[in-house]
Amino acid sequence: MTLTVQREDTTAVLTLRRPAAGNRLDAALATALAETWRHLATDPALRAIILTGEGEVFCEGSEGELPVAIDPAAYECWKPVIVAVNGRCAGAGLRFVGYGDIILAAEEATFAGAPLSEGVPFEDLLAQRRRLALPLAELLILSGGGWTLDAARALAVGWVSEVVPRAQLLARAQELARTLAANDPWAVQRTKEILVRGRDLFLRDALELARAAVPPLAANPAARAAILARQRPH
């Protein structure tokens, strides 16, 4: 089994279980995740979810194109998700960092982006952009040689909420999950839904605004020349 779900009262722990393959996402694991998000979304007793990886690796990426979405919001699962990054997190594994609500990292955890030359999927870039401040996001995403952040640096730039010893990672995640579960579930889930939908709506609106307000430079040579010269067109 590549994904296990362990229930404890009102919380659930999802564990990626492909340690020999770096817990990479393949079609089977992605499909299992999609089915799990869909099921948990309709579980009235569930109030908080923890996602982690087996062994000393969280998720080192994916094996080819994934056949389904792995974002819980794609299945209207508005239960809060705590991502417990227990080790190396790279490539498609970064999507979980973008999708999660609270990100915990073990002291040994690292976060690595693939070089653009490898054809980074849009979903990976979007996940990175959601967590990082714009200047740093652009620097990391556009760097041609890839990048790596250790846990301390990820905490400093606001990518993770807390850094804890690996031995205490799951216990801390469970503590936070119980705290979340103690709140009114309707209020928590509606608040998360508004935040997620509002964030994505802003991105879509920003793209539409850009398309409407900025003519293609290739179709406007004067504007292009002015921009290159850092002057306003006359």
C-alpha positions, 0 to 999 in steps of 0.5 A: 500500500503506497498510502495509509490513513490512520484515524484517531478520533477527529484527526487522520494521519496520511502517510506516503509509503514509497520509501524505496522510491523516495516517496515519489508520486506515481499514478497509483499514489496520486490516485490513492490521494485523490480518492482519500481527499474525496472521502475525507471531505465528506467525513463529518467526524473528521476535523483535521488532517496530517500528511507526512512521509515514511522514513527519512524522506518526505517526497522527492518528486513525481514519476511522470505526469500525474493523472489526477489532481493532488490538491485537497481543494480540488475535491472540496476537502476544506478540512485543515491540513498539517504537512509534516515534512520529515526529510527531503522535499523536492519537485512535486513534493513542494505542491503539498507545501503550497496546499497545506495550511500549517507546515512543520519541518524536521530539523533535517528537512530540505526543500529543493526545486528542479531546474527550469531546464528539466521542464518544471510543471506549472503546478510545482511553480504555483505551489512555490509562489503561494508560500514565498514572498514575491521577490524570493519566489521569482529568484528561486523559480527563475534560477536556471540551476535549481535551488535548495533551502534547509529547514532553518532558511525555510522558516526564516522566509516564512515557508514553514511554520515551525522547525522541530526535531524529527523525533518530535515531528509527528507528536507536534503535528498531532498536538496541533491537529487536536487544537484545530479539531477543538474549534467549531468545524463549520467555522474552520472549514468555511474560513479555509474555503474562503481563503483558498478560493479567494487566493485563487480568485485573486490569481485569476483576476490578476491574470485577466487584468494583465491580459486586458491592460498590457498589449503584447509587446510584439504587437506594439514595437513603440511600447517595447522600445520604450520599455527597453529604454525605460521611458514612457512611450510618446 
